[in-house]
Amino acid sequence: MIKLKSEYTLKHRHSLYSLKKYKVTIQAFLILLKKIEDDEIQMVHSVAIKYEIDKLSEWEVKEKILSYLNLAKEYIHINNKIEKRSLALEELSILGIDALHIAIAEAAKVDYFITCDDKLLKRYKRNKDKFNIKIVTLFEIIGVIYNVENN
């Protein structure tokens, strides 16, 4: 048994919350991967995803993520239409690689684009009618998969 100083408890409460959220996020991600492995849902891959993975510094993490991309059923190549849509998305404050990801997802006609980027989600929610896909969090897609309503 240990006794903590009160300032430790107060100072690190946010860190403990973050750790719990991280663990739940990992569990949600594993559920999603299992559904992909079981071919219950399909994943789309593109050069934009490869670009993001190439920026990672840890080789083991990079290698593991690349192995998951082998589960993708479709690879989308960038074309003029995707480039134009990406530029149009930048006018909605969806910038750079995020705009490219979304333009690719729209071209692939995906049902959902999953992100953990809160800023991207806020920009999407302000302009939902200007997108051809639904952008959701990892937790929201788990709710969709299991048909759980989000109140």
HELIX and SHEET records of a PDB file:
HELIX    1   1 SER A    6  GLU A   37  1                                  32    
HELIX    2   2 VAL A   47  ASP A   54  1                                   8    
HELIX    3   3 TRP A   59  LEU A   69  1                                  11    
HELIX    4   4 ASN A   80  GLU A   90  1                                  11    
HELIX    5   5 GLY A   96  ALA A  107  1                                  12    
HELIX    6   6 ASP A  118  ARG A  126  1                                   9    
HELIX    7   7 LYS A  128  LYS A  130  5                                   3    
HELIX    8   8 LEU A  138  ILE A  145  1                                   8    
SHEET    1   A 2 VAL A  44  SER A  46  0                                        
SHEET    2   A 2 GLU A  74  ILE A  76  1                                        
SHEET    1   B 2 TYR A 112  ILE A 114  0                                        
SHEET    2   B 2 LYS A 134  VAL A 136  1                                        
END                                                                             
